[in-house]
């Protein structure tokens, strides 16, 4: 599974990365987590607000900070 956290470095973006990494660890997923900070790269996904979460090339979340349970749910659906 390929996971990308999109954000320029704001506090919410950093928190989303921590939450995603915690979810991956707790779920024991075979996944790579990448932080994308370049605005031009973020814009390629069509995001109008950050943070964003991309799983396997598909934008799954944008513009808000989810709880750990929601991130796990997103990753479960993407892994199915």
Number of C-alpha atoms within 10 A of each C-alpha: 13 13 22 21 26 30 27 17 15 11 10 18 24 16 15 24 22 14 20 22 19 15 19 19 12 10 12 9 13 10 16 12 16 14 17 18 15 12 12 9 12 21 12 8 14 10 18 11 13 20 26 25 28 18 20 14 12 13 17 14 19 19 15 14 18 17 11 16 11 13 21 19 12 15 22 12 8 13 13 5
